[in-house]
């Protein structure tokens, strides 16, 4: 059974930094697209943040370009999201998902896919 586990959420002031991690357990498929998405308290929609595919290509939402970096440790099947210069709009629940058969989109998400596994989320609080 595949499990996706996010970690690293916490509280930070505007301008601060946090690193989120996404561990994928039990998934041995080497072809994938992995994405971070977030949902703010004021919205019912989840918005893309960043994505990375199995070739190492990355993509980011315009709102986080230049501030967030996505990377991966394939040996540990873990992806990280380094978030710098956090803004109040970064206050959200962050989710990661790994999808197979999906393509990396320049908007910072994975498009399509035949199989997907999703985590329960980790909370990021940006407070003044």
ABEGO torsion letter per residue (X at the ends): XBBBBBBGBEBBBBGBBBBBBBBBBGBABABBBBBBBBBBAABABBBBABBBBAAGBBBBBAAABGABBBBBBAAAGBBBBBBBGBBAAABBBBBBBBBBGBBBBAAGBBBEEABBBBBAEBBBBBBX
